[in-house]
Amino acid sequence: MEAQSVPRPAPPAPAPGRTRLAWGPVGWELTSGDPAEHRWFAAHLSVTGDHLPYAAPLRTFRIEVRTGASDAWRGAAGPVALIRDVPHHRTLVEGRPAWVRAGGAPYAYVHRGGDDWLVLREERGADRFRPAETLAAELLNVTLAGLGGTTVHASAATAPHGTLFAGASGTGKSTLALALAAGGGAFIAGDRSVLLPGEHRWYVAGAAVAARFGRGTLHATGHAGRVAAARLLRHGSAAPAPKSPKALLTQTELHGLLGTRTSAGAPLARVALLEHTADAAPAVTRVPPDEAAPLLLTHLLPAPAPWWDGSPPPAVLAPCPPVPTFRVRWNPVAHPAGTVLRLLDGAGAAGRVGSRAS
């Protein structure tokens, strides 16, 4: 199935008590009595475009939020599972399967059956809106995994087709993705992307995780001053700089503050495997097709295990035609992102074994 462009403009003010959003194969319907929760939910999960091959969601998850303390979930105990690296007790609440945060401000995810979920949380607290948003993103990732998707430690952007930037921390993944999106494309993901097999091609999807940008990325892309002066949603009433080493931006802040379009995903056109270099100039080398998959495997992340009834599927790549893959050696501090992107374009267009900046 070919990709379909489904524009998703910034949503209007939500109807009282309910917000509906979509991200590729997944839709969400949030029910909450707190208007601020709806704004938080929409800020994290609204994208300006969607180029995944789904004209409509395959599944729509209903998430209801209730507030108020309850001993039924505040004092829960049971086997521990990690959700976003946070310990949760797997237990029963109201006779239904539930995951309750262990320690800290308590909340509970209650599975009422099928695609129906209940979030129980306290009425106050700086992070009181996080549980529903986190649950929505995790359900998206479970659905993508069920469709054969594999999570990758990588950034992604379109211009116009998707580019995956995979590499270790500090290799400039987010810098290149943000720079590529600024050139007329769209930002898909900052640190976690999902490779999704389609009919005769790969797609790259965002994992609906807030984008984290270090100071180097913001300076390199010309956004440092704007972000430092802003009151970002994830940082409360204070601007993130200079205290926070990284700024967290929601989907709507990427678009409204940085002027960068966002997308749920797009067809995958190429993969860039990033490495740090001390050389004076960056270098881009095309990777032979038979070597590309093993190199990418080192960047795969495990599936969201707590949400599976049994063992989660292994982190493997589904069969799909290979895409052009390049090894990119650069220094995010010393080398301009624009230079690297031009080298990448040149290596792809020429089909050469290698390309080096002069």
Summary of the structure (lengths in Angstrom):
residues: 358
radius of gyration: 20.5
end to end distance: 41.7
largest distance: 66.8
contacts: 1178
relative contact order: 0.13
helix: 25%
strand: 33%
